[in-house]
């Protein structure tokens, strides 16, 4: 399949590479020359803008860092909406349902179908092809691209309405974010009481408290104090904020979401949006007066 791919960052690059390795022909675009160069070197064609890319392929995928960038790339000046050949726009970003609906409505006026397709599983999952791929859009269009999406991981068809996959992604990422915060607080409590954090993580992973935070993130990036799991604090904050706003908009309980949001706001303020999202542990350490893993303070 001929596919246009916009956004070759931490998540987009490994996904685009998997498409090429699976035999798909790519036209790529990114604002950074250093991002596109490796793909041109392995056979991808280079577009000069999202509109130029959408002039050349029927299917466009995008993996972008913010709502504003997603909106601009999709329906802004020089965006996908101005393409003469494009038939479907697959948004792999996390934008929330309201932005997804806004983009879908605008594209529909140009007879372009939006397919919401947020993914979960991190940079490692993108590289290995083990992501959870959440899809919503018209059945015929989803069926047309399903095999290509399966290159990224396991495909879950959520529904046909715009924004449904985004709501699923926000629910998932809220659980991931809250597990990180909760595990950090629990382990900080144990360390302050004199427990060994490595032993605590072993016990938690053998018991009912196990989560992706305790099973992977703590052993890989927190106990060795590398804080390099590969997902930015600003991106996690964005996802939690979107989930909180969506819950408020739907008038469902969101007290836990507010507490989790406060923790990520504090982490972002103290360590910056470019910090690894495992830095939430350092925020909690500062408040507890302890150090988890590595050498004791």
RARA-V34516 format. One record per residue. RES is the residue in three letters. SS is DSSP state (H for helix, E for strand, L for the rest). Layout:
((RES | SS) (RES | SS))
This chain:
((UNK | L) (UNK | E) (UNK | E) (UNK | E) (UNK | E) (UNK | E) (UNK | L) (UNK | L) (UNK | L) (UNK | L) (UNK | L) (UNK | H) (UNK | H) (UNK | H) (UNK | H) (UNK | H) (UNK | H) (UNK | H) (UNK | H) (UNK | H) (UNK | H) (UNK | L) (UNK | L) (UNK | L) (UNK | E) (UNK | E) (UNK | E) (UNK | E) (UNK | E) (UNK | L) (UNK | L) (UNK | L) (UNK | H) (UNK | H) (UNK | H) (UNK | H) (UNK | H) (UNK | H) (UNK | H) (UNK | H) (UNK | H) (UNK | L) (UNK | L) (UNK | L) (UNK | E) (UNK | E) (UNK | L) (UNK | L) (UNK | L) (UNK | H) (UNK | H) (UNK | H) (UNK | H) (UNK | H) (UNK | H) (UNK | H) (UNK | L) (UNK | L) (UNK | E) (UNK | E) (UNK | E) (UNK | E) (UNK | L) (UNK | L) (UNK | L) (UNK | L) (UNK | H) (UNK | H) (UNK | H) (UNK | H) (UNK | H) (UNK | H) (UNK | H) (UNK | H) (UNK | H) (UNK | L) (UNK | L) (UNK | L) (UNK | L) (UNK | H) (UNK | H) (UNK | H) (UNK | L) (UNK | L) (UNK | L) (UNK | L) (UNK | L) (UNK | E) (UNK | E) (UNK | E) (UNK | E) (UNK | L) (UNK | L) (UNK | L) (UNK | L) (UNK | L) (UNK | H) (UNK | H) (UNK | H) (UNK | H) (UNK | H) (UNK | H) (UNK | H) (UNK | H) (UNK | H) (UNK | H) (UNK | H) (UNK | H) (UNK | L) (UNK | L) (UNK | L) (UNK | L) (UNK | E) (UNK | E) (UNK | E) (UNK | E) (UNK | L) (UNK | L) (UNK | E) (UNK | E) (UNK | L) (UNK | H) (UNK | H) (UNK | H) (UNK | H) (UNK | H) (UNK | H) (UNK | H) (UNK | L) (UNK | L) (UNK | E) (UNK | E) (UNK | E) (UNK | E) (UNK | E) (UNK | E) (UNK | L) (UNK | L) (UNK | H) (UNK | H) (UNK | H) (UNK | H) (UNK | H) (UNK | H) (UNK | H) (UNK | H) (UNK | H) (UNK | H) (UNK | H) (UNK | L) (UNK | L) (UNK | L) (UNK | E) (UNK | E) (UNK | E) (UNK | E) (UNK | E) (UNK | E) (UNK | E) (UNK | L) (UNK | L) (UNK | L) (UNK | L) (UNK | H) (UNK | H) (UNK | H) (UNK | H) (UNK | H) (UNK | H) (UNK | H) (UNK | H) (UNK | H) (UNK | H) (UNK | H) (UNK | H) (UNK | H) (UNK | H) (UNK | H) (UNK | H) (UNK | H) (UNK | H) (UNK | H) (UNK | H) (UNK | H) (UNK | H) (UNK | H) (UNK | H) (UNK | H) (UNK | H) (UNK | H) (UNK | H) (UNK | H) (UNK | L) (UNK | L) (UNK | L) (UNK | L) (UNK | H) (UNK | H) (UNK | H) (UNK | H) (UNK | H) (UNK | H) (UNK | H) (UNK | H) (UNK | H) (UNK | H) (UNK | L) (UNK | L) (UNK | L) (UNK | L) (UNK | L) (UNK | H) (UNK | H) (UNK | H) (UNK | H) (UNK | H) (UNK | H) (UNK | H) (UNK | H) (UNK | H) (UNK | H) (UNK | H) (UNK | L) (UNK | L) (UNK | L) (UNK | L) (UNK | L) (UNK | L) (UNK | L) (UNK | L) (UNK | L) (UNK | E) (UNK | H) (UNK | H) (UNK | H) (UNK | H) (UNK | H) (UNK | H) (UNK | H) (UNK | H) (UNK | H) (UNK | H) (UNK | H) (UNK | H) (UNK | H) (UNK | H) (UNK | H) (UNK | H) (UNK | H) (UNK | H) (UNK | L) (UNK | L) (UNK | L) (UNK | L) (UNK | H) (UNK | H) (UNK | H) (UNK | H) (UNK | H) (UNK | H) (UNK | H) (UNK | H) (UNK | H) (UNK | H) (UNK | H) (UNK | H) (UNK | H) (UNK | H) (UNK | H) (UNK | H) (UNK | H) (UNK | L) (UNK | L) (UNK | L) (UNK | L) (UNK | E) (UNK | H) (UNK | H) (UNK | H) (UNK | H) (UNK | H) (UNK | H) (UNK | H) (UNK | H) (UNK | H) (UNK | H) (UNK | H) (UNK | H) (UNK | L) (UNK | L) (UNK | L) (UNK | L) (UNK | L) (UNK | L) (UNK | L) (UNK | L) (UNK | L))
